Structures are given as C-alpha cells and as structure tokens.
Amino acid sequence: MNHWTFEDTDQIGLNYVAQIQLQSNQPLVYDAFLTNNKTGNAILVDETSHNTVGALMIL
C-alpha cells in the first residue's frame, strides 16, 4: 500500500516525485493529464546543457 507524505524542501532528488509550481514568461497551452494525456504532460530541459531534467504531469 502506498502512503503519500509531503515535505517542504529546496531540492528534489533523482527519481523523486514532487508537487511543484512553475512560472513561465510566455502563456502555455495545456490540458489536465486526466483529460488529455497528450497535452497534459511535458518535459523540462536545461537550456544550457539541453539535458532533460524533469517530466511533468499537469493536474
């Protein structure tokens, strides 16, 4: 059985699951993941190294 607990932190470890808030400098078009899983997810890419640094499911 899974039990979710939430902790405030400044860092997220490798393969951790977190609930976050993002702010963008441009409007984003998206749907909730449960409504449309194609437009309800995203990846985060480091703009200097171009490495993937995270994956998102939008609630």
Buried (B, 14 or more C-beta within 10 A) or exposed (E): EEEEEEEEEEEEEEEEEEEEEEEEEEEEEEEEBEEEEEEBBBEEEEEEEEEEEEEBEBE
